[in-house]
């Protein structure tokens, strides 16, 4: 079981995201990708992927993270 936390930072800073193994309390990944803030995060039903959404300073970037390999799968701009 995984748990993710994101942060909101000041202007020009990269916001961090940490993914934890909930059962062991071990940190699995720590990345700084989104500019200024992470607005939302959601795991896939099997916890193999995590999607994070940045804010306006980030052009509303949507990033899909591979939790097995610890890397990004794709980056796109979220639109209405």
ROSE-4610 file (N, C-alpha, C; in Angstrom, 1 decimal, always signed):
// ROSE-4610
residu = [X/X/X/X/X/X/X/X/X/X/X/X/X/X/X/X/X/X/X/X/X/X/X/X/X/X/X/X/X/X/X/X/X/X/X/X/X/X/X/X/X/X/X/X/X/X/X/X/X/X/X/X/X/X/X/X/X/X/X/X/X/X/X/X/X/X/X/X/X/X/X/X/X/X/X/X/X/X/X/X/X/X/X/X/X/X/X/X/X/X/X/X/X/X/X/X/X/X/X/X/X/X/X/X/X/X/X/X/X/X/X/X/X/X/X/X/X/X/X/X/X/X/X/X/X/X/X/X/X/X/X/X/X/X/X/X/X/X/X/X/X/X/X/X/X/X/X/X/X/X/X/X/X/X/X/X/X/X/X/X/X/X/X/X/X/X/X/X/X/X/X/X/X/X/X/X/X/X/X/X/X/X/X/X/X/X/X/X/X/X/X/X/X/X/X/X/X/X/X/X/X/X/X/X/X/X/X/X/X/X/X/X/X/X/X/X/X/X/X/X/X/X/X/X/X/X/X/X/X/X/X/X/X/X/X/X/X/X/X/X]
num = [1/1/1/2/2/2/3/3/3/4/4/4/5/5/5/6/6/6/7/7/7/8/8/8/9/9/9/10/10/10/11/11/11/12/12/12/13/13/13/14/14/14/15/15/15/16/16/16/17/17/17/18/18/18/19/19/19/20/20/20/21/21/21/22/22/22/23/23/23/24/24/24/25/25/25/26/26/26/27/27/27/28/28/28/29/29/29/30/30/30/31/31/31/32/32/32/33/33/33/34/34/34/35/35/35/36/36/36/37/37/37/38/38/38/39/39/39/40/40/40/41/41/41/42/42/42/43/43/43/44/44/44/45/45/45/46/46/46/47/47/47/48/48/48/49/49/49/50/50/50/51/51/51/52/52/52/53/53/53/54/54/54/55/55/55/56/56/56/57/57/57/58/58/58/59/59/59/60/60/60/61/61/61/62/62/62/63/63/63/64/64/64/65/65/65/66/66/66/67/67/67/68/68/68/69/69/69/70/70/70/71/71/71/72/72/72/73/73/73/74/74/74/75/75/75/76/76/76/77/77/77/78/78/78/79/79/79/80/80/80]
x = [+0.9/+0.0/+0.9/+0.6/+1.4/+0.7/+1.4/+0.9/+1.8/+1.2/+1.9/+1.6/+2.6/+2.4/+3.0/+2.4/+2.9/+3.0/+3.7/+3.9/+3.6/+3.4/+3.3/+4.4/+5.1/+6.3/+6.2/+7.1/+7.1/+7.4/+7.3/+7.5/+8.8/+8.9/+10.1/+10.7/+10.1/+10.7/+9.9/+10.6/+10.0/+9.3/+8.1/+7.4/+7.8/+8.0/+8.4/+7.2/+7.4/+6.5/+7.2/+6.6/+7.2/+6.2/+6.7/+5.9/+6.5/+5.6/+5.9/+5.3/+6.0/+5.4/+4.7/+3.4/+2.6/+2.8/+3.0/+3.1/+4.5/+5.5/+6.9/+7.4/+6.6/+7.0/+8.3/+8.7/+9.9/+9.6/+10.5/+10.3/+10.8/+10.0/+10.3/+10.9/+10.3/+10.7/+10.5/+11.4/+11.3/+11.7/+10.8/+11.1/+10.6/+11.3/+10.8/+10.6/+9.4/+9.1/+8.2/+7.1/+6.2/+6.6/+6.4/+6.7/+5.7/+6.2/+5.5/+4.5/+3.7/+2.7/+2.3/+1.9/+1.2/-0.2/-1.1/-2.6/-3.4/-3.0/-3.7/-2.8/-3.1/-2.4/-3.4/-3.2/-4.1/-3.3/-3.5/-2.9/-3.8/-3.3/-4.1/-4.6/-5.6/-6.2/-5.2/-4.2/-3.2/-1.9/-2.0/-0.8/+0.4/+0.4/+1.5/+1.9/+0.9/+1.1/+0.5/+1.1/+0.6/+0.6/-0.5/-0.7/-0.6/+0.2/+0.2/-0.1/-0.7/-1.2/-0.5/+0.2/+0.7/-0.3/+0.2/-0.7/-0.5/-1.0/-0.9/+0.6/+1.5/+2.9/+3.5/+2.9/+3.4/+2.7/+1.8/+1.0/+0.0/-0.4/-1.3/-0.8/+0.5/+1.1/+0.6/+0.3/-0.2/+0.9/+1.4/+2.5/+2.1/+2.4/+2.1/+3.5/+3.5/+4.7/+4.6/+5.6/+5.7/+6.2/+5.4/+5.8/+6.7/+6.7/+7.6/+9.0/+9.2/+10.5/+11.0/+10.1/+10.5/+10.8/+10.0/+10.3/+9.0/+9.1/+7.9/+7.6/+6.3/+5.8/+5.5/+4.8/+4.4/+4.1/+4.2/+3.9/+3.0/+1.9/+1.0/+0.4/-0.2/-0.9/-2.3/-2.9/-4.3/-5.1/-6.1/-7.0/-8.4/-9.2/-10.6/-11.4]
y = [-1.2/+0.0/+1.2/+2.2/+3.4/+4.6/+5.6/+6.9/+8.0/+9.0/+10.1/+11.4/+12.3/+13.6/+14.6/+15.8/+16.8/+18.1/+19.1/+20.4/+21.6/+22.7/+24.0/+24.8/+25.4/+26.2/+27.6/+28.4/+29.8/+30.0/+31.2/+31.5/+31.1/+30.4/+29.9/+28.7/+28.1/+26.9/+25.6/+24.5/+23.2/+22.6/+22.1/+21.5/+20.0/+19.5/+18.1/+17.2/+15.9/+14.9/+13.7/+13.1/+11.9/+10.8/+9.6/+8.4/+7.5/+7.0/+6.2/+4.8/+3.8/+2.5/+2.6/+2.6/+2.8/+1.8/+0.5/-0.5/-0.5/-0.1/-0.2/+1.2/+2.3/+3.7/+4.1/+3.3/+3.7/+4.6/+5.6/+6.5/+5.7/+5.7/+5.0/+6.0/+7.1/+8.1/+9.5/+10.4/+11.8/+12.5/+13.3/+14.0/+15.5/+16.3/+17.7/+18.0/+18.2/+18.3/+19.5/+19.6/+20.7/+22.0/+23.1/+24.4/+24.9/+25.3/+25.9/+25.1/+24.2/+23.4/+22.1/+21.2/+20.0/+20.1/+20.2/+20.5/+19.2/+18.1/+16.9/+15.7/+14.5/+13.3/+12.1/+11.1/+9.9/+8.7/+7.6/+6.3/+5.6/+4.7/+3.8/+2.7/+2.0/+1.0/-0.1/-0.4/-1.4/-0.7/+0.6/+1.4/+1.3/+0.9/+0.8/+2.2/+3.1/+4.4/+5.5/+6.7/+7.8/+9.0/+9.7/+10.9/+12.1/+13.1/+14.3/+15.5/+16.5/+17.7/+18.9/+19.7/+21.0/+22.1/+23.3/+24.5/+25.4/+26.6/+27.6/+27.9/+28.0/+28.3/+27.1/+26.0/+24.8/+24.5/+25.4/+25.2/+24.0/+23.8/+22.6/+21.3/+21.1/+19.8/+18.6/+17.6/+16.3/+15.3/+14.7/+13.7/+12.4/+11.3/+10.0/+9.3/+8.9/+8.3/+6.8/+6.1/+4.6/+4.3/+3.7/+3.4/+2.2/+1.3/+0.1/+0.5/+1.3/+1.7/+3.0/+3.8/+5.1/+6.2/+6.2/+7.2/+7.7/+8.8/+9.3/+8.5/+8.3/+7.6/+8.6/+9.7/+10.7/+12.1/+13.1/+14.5/+15.1/+15.8/+16.5/+17.6/+18.5/+19.7/+19.3/+19.5/+19.3/+20.5/+20.2/+21.3/+21.1/+22.1/+22.0/+21.2]
z = [+0.0/+0.0/+0.0/-0.9/-1.0/-0.6/-0.2/+0.2/-0.4/-0.9/-1.6/-0.9/-0.8/-0.3/-1.2/-1.4/-2.3/-1.5/-2.1/-1.4/-2.3/-1.7/-2.4/-1.9/-2.9/-2.6/-3.1/-2.8/-3.3/-4.8/-5.2/-6.6/-7.1/-8.2/-8.9/-8.3/-7.3/-6.6/-7.2/-7.2/-7.6/-6.4/-6.5/-5.5/-5.4/-4.2/-4.0/-3.8/-4.2/-4.0/-3.4/-2.4/-1.7/-1.7/-2.1/-2.1/-1.0/-0.2/+1.0/+0.8/+1.4/+1.6/+2.9/+2.9/+4.1/+5.2/+4.8/+5.8/+6.5/+5.8/+6.4/+6.8/+6.4/+6.6/+5.9/+4.9/+4.1/+3.0/+2.8/+1.6/+0.4/-0.6/-1.9/-2.9/-3.1/-4.1/-3.5/-3.9/-3.6/-4.9/-5.5/-6.7/-6.6/-7.3/-7.5/-9.0/-9.4/-10.8/-11.1/-10.4/-10.7/-10.2/-11.0/-10.5/-9.5/-8.3/-7.3/-6.5/-7.1/-6.4/-7.1/-6.3/-6.7/-6.3/-7.2/-6.9/-6.7/-7.2/-7.0/-7.4/-6.8/-7.0/-6.9/-7.7/-7.7/-8.1/-7.4/-7.8/-8.7/-9.5/-10.3/-9.3/-9.7/-8.8/-8.3/-9.1/-8.7/-8.1/-7.9/-7.3/-8.1/-9.4/-10.3/-10.9/-10.9/-11.5/-10.5/-10.6/-9.8/-10.8/-10.8/-11.7/-10.8/-11.1/-10.4/-11.3/-10.7/-11.5/-10.9/-11.7/-11.3/-11.4/-11.0/-11.1/-12.3/-12.2/-13.3/-13.7/-12.7/-13.0/-13.8/-13.7/-14.3/-15.6/-16.1/-17.3/-17.1/-15.8/-15.5/-16.0/-15.9/-16.3/-15.6/-16.3/-15.8/-16.0/-15.0/-15.1/-14.6/-15.4/-15.0/-14.6/-13.3/-12.7/-12.7/-13.0/-12.9/-11.6/-10.7/-9.3/-9.2/-10.2/-10.2/-10.6/-11.6/-12.1/-11.6/-10.9/-10.3/-11.4/-12.5/-13.5/-14.1/-14.9/-15.5/-16.7/-17.0/-18.2/-19.3/-18.9/-19.8/-19.1/-19.9/-19.4/-20.4/-20.0/-20.9/-20.1/-20.9/-20.3/-20.1/-18.9/-18.7/-19.1/-19.9/-20.4/-20.0/-20.1/-19.8/-20.8]
